[in-house]
Amino acid sequence: MDKNKEKSRREFLVDLGILGLGSFAFGTALFSGYKFEKSKSGQTVKLLTIDGKVVEVDSLLIREVNRDMLTELQERGRKGIPNKSWVMVIDLSKCRNARKCISACQNAHHLKPEQYHINTLQMQDTERTAPYHMPKPCQHCDNPPCVAVCPVDATFKRSDGIVLIDNERCIGCRFCIAACPYSARSFNWFDPKDAELAENTTYDVELNVPQKKGTITKCLFSADKLRKGELPYCVSACPNGVFYFGDENEDAVTNGTTKETVRLSKLLADNGAFQLMVELGTKPRVFYLPPKNRIFPYTENQEGIDS
């Protein structure tokens, strides 16, 4: 009987697909061709099938499926993608502060306007140089201090180089925020955007949705998109070709705008690439190309400084 019960839950999971069951918040969901046996819970939920028929499904079975889905997503999320070593390259000469990367990221991860996984900062190296914009996500360090200080293994480094947060384990101690030298993490002080709509969605550690009040949130390198063989949200959304993303093992990165794939080592060497705060020994996986052709003309704004 236990084997049949487990098989029943797994078949139900296959029929639904790993969709998070978010539509259960409205008392409906889509599935096809499945027959349910009566259970002893006595409570049912009405569902709408693909062919437009209304059926009733035992709520106990739905809860069991949700638990199974959560377990599978948690296990998959911690393993990473085999034989991959993800890196990002950001060309500072191309950033016009369009902020499309920010909005795409916020929409995907249910972030409020004041919350950022990636932000663009206005930089100016010296008084005599022109300003430029610098997108700054999590650096996904190979020696991440945030992971070292977490007391509950809520933040972890995967085999493919990505640093993730498991908000099913996070206790909100904020040790990782204090440890991160890049200020790449933030705390969910309030209920997240669309909290009600995502209330019954099964948590996906690779997407970090639904967000949870009292936990940490950060850039994920769009691990859920990489799982599908797609570029990260920010990379695809940028209209100006600022971002390259790819696999260090293959020595190849793809530009999100032009879709051109280039050799990573050549791109870094030919353009004098650099990383942030390498002296700290964090070994970041984000590279920057200097702003060689700055888009802001220098204007004299202080006495004694020539343009």
N, C-alpha and C positions, 0 to 999 in steps of 0.2 A: 504493500500500500504506500509506503514511504517513497519507493522508487517511482510508482505511478504518479504520486503527487509532485515529485521533483520534475518528472518528465512533463507533466501538465503545465507547470509554471514556465518551463523553458520553451515549450511549444507556443505558449501564449506570448512570451517575449519575442519569439521569432515573428509571429503574426503581426505584432504591433510595430516591430522595429525599435531600435534604441532611440526613441523620440522624446524621452523624458516624461511622457504622459501629461504634458502640460495642459492639454485640453480638458483634463478631468476637472480642472477648476470650474469649468462651465457645465460639468455633469455629462459631457459627451466626449467621445474619442472615435477615431477611425480604425477599423481593423477588418479583416476579411476571413470568411469561411471557418469560423471556430465555434464549436459547441461546448457549452459549459455544464458541468454537473452541479446540482444543488449542493450547497454547503450548509453548515449548521449555524452560520453567523446570524442569519435572518435579516441581514441588511443588503440591499442591492443598489447598484448604480445603473441608470439607464444610459446606454451607449447607442450611437448612430453608426450603422455599418456603411460601407462604401456604396452599397446598392440602395441606401436610403431606408433600411429597416431599423426599427428601434428594438433593441434587446436589453435584457437586464443581466448584469454581471455581478457576482458576489463581491462585496467590498473587501472581504478578507483576502480573496485571491489577488485583487489589485494591489493591496498592501504587500503581499508576499512577492509579487512580481517586481514592485518598486525596490524592495530590499535586494532581490537578485540582481537587478539592473545596477544598483548602486555598488554592489560588491564587484561586479564585472568592470564597471567604469573605473573604480578605485584601483583595481589590480592592473588594468591596462595603462592607466595614467602614470603609474610609477615605473613601469618598465621602459618607457620611451620607445622610439622607433629604431629597430636594429640596424647597426652598421652606419648610422648617421651621426654627424657632428655639425650641428647647425651654427651658422655665423651670419651676422648682419654687417653690411657696409653702408655708411651714410655719407653722401657727397654734399659737403657743406656749401659748395659753390652753386648748387642748384636749388636750394630751399628758398622759396618765396613766402613762406609762412602762410600757405593756403589753408593749413590746419585740417585738411581732409583726412589726414592720418589720424588725427585726434578724434574727429567725429565718428569715423568708421570703427575705431577701437571702443569708444564709449557706447555706441549702439550695440555692438556685439556682446559686450560684457555687462550691459545694463548699468552703466555708470551715469551718475548725475553730471550736469555741466561743470561743476567745480571739482570733479574727480578725474584724475588722469593716470593712465598706464603709460602714456607717452605724452610729452609736452614739448613745445618749441620755445627755446630761450633766446633772447636777444643778447648776443655776445659782442664784446669789443676788446681785442687783445691789448691794445695800448691806446693812448690818447691820439696817436698819429695814424692809427689804422681805422679803416671803415668798419662799421658794425656788420654783423651777419647773424643769421638764425641757425640754431643748433637743435635739432630734434634729440630728445634724450629719453630713451626707454630704460628698462632694467638692462644691466650689462651682462647678465647670465654668466657670472664669473665661474671660472674653473676652480677657484679657491674661494667660495662664497662665505663671507663672515656671517651672513644671515642664517645660513644652515647650521653653522657651528654652535650658535647660541640658542637655537630653538629647543626648549626642554621637552617637547612632545612629538618631535619628528613631523610637525605639520608642514614645514618647508623642507624641500629635498632637491637634490641634484640628480637628474636622470642620466642614463648612459649616453643619450644623444646630445648632451650639453645644456639642456634647458633646466632652469630652476623654477619649480612650481610650488604652489601653496595648496594644501588640503584643508579646506575650511570645515570639513567634518571633524578634524582633529584640532584645529586652531583654538586656543583658549584666550586669545586677545591680550597676551602679556606684553606685546610690543617690543620684546627684546630684539627682534629682527630689524625693526625700524631704527632702533638706536645703533645697531651694528652696521647697517648699510651706509657706506660712505658716499653713495650716489643719490641718496634721498629718493630711491625708486619705489618705496613702499608707502602705503597710506592705510589709515584705520577707518573702518566703516562705523562712524559714530551714530549714524541714523539708519533707518530701514532703507534699502537700496531702491533705485528706480524700478518701477513695475513689480514691486514686491508682491502685490496681490495676484498678478497674472502668473508669476513664477512660483507661487506658493506650493503647488503640488508637482512641480517639475523635479525629476530625479537629478540630483547634483552630479555635475560632470567636472572633475578636477581639471581636465584639459581646457575647459572653457571658463571655469570658475563661475558658473551660473547654476542655480541662483546665488547671488551675493548674499551675505549674512551679516546682520548687525552684530558688532562686537568682534569682528574678525579682520584679518589683513587682506588687502588686495594689491595686485601688482601686474606688470606686463608678463605675458606668458609665452611670448614669441608665437602666439596664435597656434598653440599645440594642436588644437582641434582641427585647424585647417591643414596643418602639415600631415596629420593622420590621413587626410583625404588626397594628399599629393598636390595641395594648392599653396599658393603664397600667403603670407600673413595678411591680416586685414589692412594694416597700415601701409604695407608695401604695395598692395594692389590699388589702394585708394589714392595714392599720391599722384597728382597730375604732371609732376615736373621731373620725374626720374631720379628722385633723391635717394631712393633705397635700392640696394642690392641684397639678395638673400639667397643662401644656398648651403651646400654641404662641403665642409672643409676637407673631408676624406676624399671627395671627388675633385677638389681644387677648382670648384666651379660655383659661380653665383649668377643669379638672374636679376636683371633690372625689372622692377615692378611696372614701369610705364612702357618701355620699349620692348619688353620681353626678350631682350638680348641676353644671352648667356656668355659670360667671359671667364677667363682664368683668374681665380682669386689671387694667387700669388703675384701675378703680373699686375693686376689692378692695384694692389697694395704697394708694390715696389715702385711702379712708374709714377705714382701720385703722392709719394711720401706719407703714407697712411700712419695714423697714430691711434693710441687708445687712451682712455681717461684714467688718470691716477695709477699708472702701472707701478709706481714706486711703492704702493701699498701691498703688492704681491697678490692682488685679487685675480689676476689673469682674466680680464674681461673678454667676452666673445663678440663685442661690438667694436668695429673699426670705423674711424673717421677719415675722410679725405679732406685736406685743407681747403679753405674757401679761396681758391686761386683767382677766380673771376667774380669778385663780390658785386652784388647787385645794387648796393647802396653807395652812391657817390659820396666822397668825403666832403663835408662842409665845415668851414671854419667856425667854431663855436666857443673858442677860448682865446684869450690874448696870448700872443707869443707863439702860436702854433700855426704853421703854414699849411695850406691845403696841398 
